[in-house]
Structure formats: structure tokens, C-alpha cells
Amino acid sequence: MECATMREESCCAGPSRLPADDKPQEVKVGITQNRAELMSQWADTVKKVVFIVGGAIIVFAAACNSLTWHLESFWGASGDFWNRQWMKIYNLFGGNLFMLGVVGTELITFTFYWLFNAFFLFVDVTGRPAFILKYKIQEDQNTPVPWPKLKKALQTVLFNQVFVNIPFALVLYFLMQWRGCNISADLPTFKWVLVEMGVFLIFEEIGFYYFHRLLHHPRMYRHFHKKHHEWTAPIGVTAIYAHPLEHILANMLPPIIGPILMGSHVSVLWVWFMMVEGSAIVAHCGYHLPLLPSPEAHDFHHLKFTNCFGTLGFLDRLHGTDNLFRESKNYSRHILLLGIVPLSQTIPDDLKGKRKALESKKTD
């Protein structure tokens, strides 16, 4: 009887009454494996973040240095080429700080947005050149883009650029004045610009991720963010297709955090804004093209809604909001394409999964 009672007590005691060293070997192995997997995931995320941030800074530096060298070698430009170009812009606005800070910023961002989007719009509307279509991420979507839907997107984007961007540029100008940002004829050194760009990237990621998560709260999503997610397969021009409040919170506030903190020169602000716009357009374009940053993560966000809220990915890894993405083929394709063969061919989708998706569409 005593033995039976002792067995019952030991059986009912549960694992909490066992010393840590008495855990079953399988549990220990499982914990070790989970830790190893987590460390591996974090290492992979850090590598990608370093690659993206470092790569962007290196490419920016190389492009500027290369362009300067060619201009000096073949066109007889002097060593102060960038200073002389800035002085032309500065004199064009008569040295008026208000005109440079407000009108100049609006003209730069407006013009760059439509020039960069022109190529993607042409492909989306005409389907030409045909070879570009093989790089589509969601192959059966927007071929071609329905005109009523595109017209609505164009109207919303233009509204945001005129009635939201201009007032915001005014507010930004006074913020720059208050912070002591430089709008003078003197440019900062190129090395300092690279340092600032690194800071901008970090603060933009933090601001965008948390504002974006906020917009996915049910109360916010229903009234504000749902508009942007009308496009489950986005196109380039929809980068700022959004409710005005979302446009301010997610598209405009995050990029200005870094420049305001750093007290940056207005010319650096312009370059940074063009980089942010270019990144947003590529992320929404729907094509994974050679030598362009991978849009797989944000395209997946539009498809599934619950994953990939950031741009660089390290906050998604920290908060576990990329788990579904990491289990998909899209994650395997989330790399810089250096060849001409589409990643959808080198890393194809699971055929069984495709059949199930097609069958579910037929039943719907």
C-alpha cells in the first residue's frame, strides 16, 4: 500500500516538482533545437538587414563616386561638381529658404514619383514589353490592370500629393527651421551624408513598422488602412494609394524622423525622399526584376495581410510577424536577383498548393 501511494504521489507531482536536471532527454533536445533554430533565424535576419542597409549605402556611394568620376573625366567637370549643381538649384530659387524647403521638396518628390512609376504603369497597362511579365510575382493578377480600378488609384494618389503633401511640406519646413536644419548654399561632406543615410534607414524602419502595425488594429484598419489593401496584388503607383491619415502616419512621418533628429541639409532630405519613394514603388510594383530590391515581402503582406509589416525585416523577426512568410516559397525568393531567369522558375511554387488554390477559386 505504501508503495502504491508513493507511486501515485510521484505520478501526480507533475514536471514542476522535478528538479531541472531531471527533465526527460527529449525535452532537453527539443529546447536545444528550438534555441538553435531561433539563433539561426536571427542570424539570417541580421545578415539580410546588414546586406540591405550596407548594400544601399555602398550602392549610393559607388553611384555618386562613379558619376562624379565620369563627369570630371569626359565632360571636364571640376572637382566641386556637386556643389556647383546645388548652387544652380539654390540660385534658381533665388536663395529663398522657404521656396527651397517647400516648393523644392514638393517638386522633387512629385516629379520623381511619376517618372519612376512611368515604366511600371506602361507595362501594367499595355503588357509590353512581354518579357517583363515573366517576372510578375502574382502571375494571374492585373494582366492588364482594370481601368476603373487604376483610375481610382491615380485620383487618390494625385489627391494625396496635392492636398496632403503640400501642407505637410509646410509643416516640415517649420520643423526644419526649429531644428536648425541646413538650407544654405554649403553642402555637407559626402562621408557625413553616408552616416546620415544609415541613421535614416533605422528610424524609418522603426517608424514605419509600428505605425503600420497600428493601422492594422481592427478599429484603425476598418476606417483607414482597408483602402490601401483593396489591392491584394499591388502595382507601383499604389505606393501612396491610401487614406490621407494613413498617408501621413505611414508614408510621411517615418522618413522625416531621421533627418529632423540629425538636422540634415535640405539637399540630403531630397535625396533621401527619392530613395524612400523608389523603395516604396519597387515594393508595390508586383515584379521581381533583376538588380532591384526584392518586393516579395511587401507583396506577401498585401496577399496575406498578417505578415511583413516592416521594410528591412528585423522588427518582423523580433515580433514574430514574419512566421507565415518564412514558411512560404516567397521567402526563399526574397533575394536580390542577379541573373535574368525569374526566381519563380528557379524556385517554383509547390504544384500541389497551386492545384488546391485553383480548385478553391473554381468552387468560389
N, C-alpha and C positions, 0 to 999 in steps of 0.2 A: 504494500500500500504506500509506504513512504517513497519507494522508487517511482511508483506511478505518479504520485503527487509532484515529485521533483521534476518528472518529465513534462507534466502539464505546465508547471510554472516556467520552465525553461522554454517551452514551446510558445507560451503566451507572452513571454517577455518582449518579443519583437526585437528588431535590429537595433533600436535605440538603446537597449540595455547591454548591447555587446560593446566591448572596447573597440576602438577604431582599428586596431591591428587584426581583430577577428573577423573583418568583413570578408565575404566569400571572394575567392580569387577572381571569379568572373566579373564582379562589381569593380574590383580594383583595375582590371584590364580595361573595362568599359570606360571608367573615369579617365584613365591614362589616354585612351584612344580619343575621347572627346576633347581632352586638353590639347592633344597633338593636332587634331583637326582644326580646333579653334585657332591655335597658333599658326597653322598653315594658311588658314583663311585670312588672318590678319596680315601675315607676311605677304600674301598675294595682293591684298588691298593696298598695303603700303607701297609695294613695288609699282602698282598701277598709278597711284597718286603721284609718286615721285617721277614716274615716267611722263605723266600728263603735265604736271607743273614744270618739271625740269625741261621737258621737251618743248613746251610752249615758250619758255624763256630763251632756250637755245635757238629755236627756230626764229623767234623775233630778233634776237641779237644777230644771228647769221644773215637774215634777210636785210636788216639795216646796214650791216657792215658790207655785205656784198653789193647792195645797191649803191652805197656811197663810193665804193672802190670803182665800180663800172662808170659811175658818173664822173668821177675825177679822172679816170684813165682815158675814156673815149670822148667825153663831152667837155673836157677842160674845166670841170668844176673845181673850185678851190676847196681846201680842207674844211672850211666852215660852211659846207653846203647846207646842212640842216638849219643853221642859224639864219642863213640868207633867205631860205624858203619861208621860215617863220616870220621874218621881218616883212616879207611881201604880204603875208596874210595880215600881220599886225598893222601895216600901213594901209592896207585895203579898208580896214575898219577905222582908219584914222586914229589908231591908238585908243579908241573908246573902249574902256573896260567893260561897260555894260553891254555894248554891241558884241564884243568878243565872247563874253560869258553866256549871253542869252541867245542872240541871233546866230552867232557862230556855232554854238553847240547844237542848236536845232537844225541848222542847215547840214552840218556834218552827219548827224545821226540819220536824218531823213533821207539824204542822198545815198548814203552807204547802204541803208536798208533796202532800198528799191533796186539799186544797181546789183547788189549781191543776189537778191531774190529773182532778178530778171531771168537768169538761166533756168532756175528751177521752175519758175512759172511757165516758161516756154515749153519745157519738157512735159510738165503736168497737163498743159492744155492741148499740145499738138501730138505728144507721144514721140517726138523726134528730138535728137537722133535715137533711132530704135535701140541701138546697143546699150544705151544708158538704162533702159528698162530692166535689163537683166540684173541690175544692182538694187532693185527695189526690195525693201525688207518685207513688206506685206504685198505679195505679188498680185493678189486679186483685188486690190483696193485702189480707187482713184485712177482708173485707166479707161477713159480720161476722167478728170475731175468734173463733177456735175456743175454746170454753170450757175444755177441758182445758189448753190452752197458756196461756191467760190465768190460770187458777187457779194453775198452777205459777209464773208470773211474780209474782203477788200474794204468794204464800207466801214466795218468795225475797226480795222487796223488804221485807216485814214482818220477816223474819229479820234482814236487814242493818240495818234501822232500830233494832231492839231489841238484838240481841246483838253488833253491831259499833259502831253509832253511840254507844250509851251508854258503853261502855268507852273509846271514842275521845274522847268529851266529857270524861271524867275526865282523860285524859292531856293533852288540850288545856287544861283548867283549870290544871293544874300548870305547863304550858309558859307560859301567860299570866302566872301568878304569878312564875315565874322571870324572864320578860322584863320584868316590871313593867307589864304591860298594865293599863289603867284599867278598874275595875269599880265606880267610885264614883258618887255622885249627880250629879256635874258632867259635862255633855256637852261634846264638842269643838265648835269653831266649824264652821259649815256649809262654809265655804271649805276648811278643812283636811280635812273629810270627802271633798270632791271630789278633792283631791290624793291622798288615800289610795286612793280608788277607782281612779284611774288607775294607781297602783303595783300594786294588787291584780290588775288585768287583765293587766298584763305578766307578773308572776310566775306567775299561774295558767296563762297560755298556755304559758310555758316548762316548768313542771312537768308539765302535762297532756300536752303533745306528747311529751316524752321518756319519761315513764312509759308512755304509750300505745304508743309505738314498742317499748319493752322488752317489753310484754305481747304484741306480735306476733312476737317471736322464737319460732321453732318450739318450743323447749323450754317456754317460758312459755305460748304460745298453747294448746298441746295440753291442758295441765293447768288453766289458769286462765281465759284470755280467750275460749276457744271457747264457753263458756256464754253470754256476752253476745251473741255472733254467731249464736246459734240463731235470732235474729230478723233475717232479711235485709231485712225491711220492718218497722222498729221502730214502737212506739206509745209514747205519753207515759210510761206507768207503767214502761216498761223502762229508764228513765234510770239506775236503780241496780239493774237486774236483772243481777247479776254474782256471781262467786265472791267470798267475803269478802276474800281477799287483793287481788284487783283493786279491790274497793270502797275499800279503804284506799289503795292506791297511786295509782289514777287519779281517784277521786271525792272523797277526803277530804284527802289530803296537799297537792295543788296549791293548793286555795283558802286554806289556812291559812298558806302561806309569807309572803305579803304582810302580813297582819295581825300575825303574830309579829314580822317584821322592823320593822314600823312601830310596834309597841307600842300597837295600836289599842284603843279603848274597846269594851267588850263589846256595846254597842248598835250600833256600826258593824259589828261582826262579824256580828250578827244580820241586818242589812240586806244585807250582802254575801252571806251564805249563802243568803238568799232569792233574790237576783239570780242566783247560781250555779245554784240548783235550777231557777228559772224558765227560764234559758237551756238547761239540760240537757233539761228536759221538752219545750221547743219544738223543740230539735234532734232529739229522738226521736219527736215526735208524728206524723209522717207526713203532715202537712197544711201547705201553704204558704199561710197565711192573710194577709189584708190587715193591714198595720201591725205585724205580728210579725216578728222577725228571721228571715232565711231559713234553713230547715233543710236546704236542698239538699245542702250539702257533707257533713254527717254522715250523711244518708240515703244518699248515694252511697257513703260509707265502708262502711255496712252491706251495700250491694248488691255492691260490688266487693272490699272487704277491704284493698286495697293502696294506697289513696289517702286523702288528707284525714284526717290523724291529729290535727291541732290544732283550735282553735276559731276563732281570728282569721284564720289562713291564712298569716301571714308566714313561719312556720317551715316550712310545707309548701312554699312557694315557694323558700326558701333551700335546702332539701334535695331539691328536685325530686320531692316526694311528692304533687304535685297535677297531674302532666302528663296523666294519663288523664282526670281531672276537667275540666281546662281544654279538652280536645278534645270534650267532651260538651255536649249541649244543656242539661244540668243546670247547667253553669257560666254559661251565658247567662241562666238563670233565677235565678241566685244573687244576687238583689237584693231590696230592700225593696219589697213590693207595695203601691202607694199607691191603686190602683183596686179595683174589685170583679170585674173579669174575670180568671179564673185565668191564670197565666202559661203553663200547659200548653196554653192556647188561643192566646195571643198569640205564644208561642214553641214551636210544636208539635214533637214528635219527628219524625225522618226516617221517612217512611212505609215506605221500603224496609227500614230497620232494624227497624221494628215487624213487618213481614211475616216477616223472617228469624227474629226471636225467637219468633213464634207457630209457625212451621214447626218450629223446633228443639224447642219444647215438645211438639208433636204427636208427633214422632219418639221423644222420650223416653218 
